[in-house]
Amino acid sequence: MSAREFDLIERIRRRAATARDDVLLGIGDDAALLQVPTGQTLVVATDTLNAGVHFPVETAASDIGWKALAVNLSDLAAMGAQPAWCTLSLSLPDGDPAWVDAFLDGFTALAAMHGVALVGGDTTRGPLSVSVTVHGFVDAARALRRAAARDGDDVWVSGTLGDAAAALTQWRAGALIDSSLRERLDRPVPRVALGRALAGVANACIDVSDGLLADLTHVCVASGVGAQIDVDALPASEALRTGFGGDARRHLQAAGGDDYELCFTARSDERDAVEAAACEAGVAVTRIGTVVAGEGVDVRGSDGAPWGSDSAGWQHFA
């Protein structure tokens, strides 16, 4: 049975209520009233997920809810920010209360983990699409940016790369999808704690959403530098190594995207500080290359020979 719009809004309000002293007025009015802490800068990011583009159409509603918030929190992580609030806009083919409840199971579980309050949004009829805007705080002097990589910096990545793209590859082939790879696709873990720990340690940072090479290129362009990467140094999970070998695995790691790990640069004399930040956050990090003078990303194998990919990453309008 389909629910009316305002019934759905009330359903969402009841499920997503998170008490925060800085929310002066939340869901229920024309707009929210929010208090930014003294001395902090507001950080805002928005992402939209569309069925059949950002997730397979049969993806569980709870996983869509989790991922819709996770990809936005990942953007805050890349800035070294602390999450605070979010808004949610839902386009739904019909007002199915059971689907909305399941969606909120995933969404609110992740929101609770990071103390995020849902403070507003919109619901409308249309193709399944989810748009989330997140707000967070950071000391402006410690914010991580794309434009701060320097010649001689180390290039690092968190976690492992290629798992989400591998799950999509198996799905598109109609093959049995490895459950741990599918988990990485459906429920990425935003590296918020790592991003905050790296503030004041790392120089530049970006989250890996479209593919490592594409996203690292954004950093290089913004910073006016180049980078040299060892493709064989890219960290891989055991599931990825089991399911994919050789260049197939390298392509997934270098250009697959959707893992929402952090790629960042830091001075070579900050290696101990980087490792300490990673330990504090409980996330493994791997040094994969070096920032160099010039432009572009030069990718080589462990033998020093150039390695190429037919794609640097995902492009929506390619």
Beta strands, then each sheet from edge to edge (+ up, - down):
strand 1: 23-25
strand 2: 33-34
strand 3: 41-50
strand 4: 82-92
strand 5: 117-125
strand 6: 129-138
strand 7: 154-158
strand 8: 204-208
strand 9: 226-230
strand 10: 261-266
strand 11: 285-292
strand 12: 296-300
sheet 1: 1+ 2-
sheet 2: 3+ 6- 4+ 5+
sheet 3: 8+ 10- 7+ 11- 9+ 12+
end
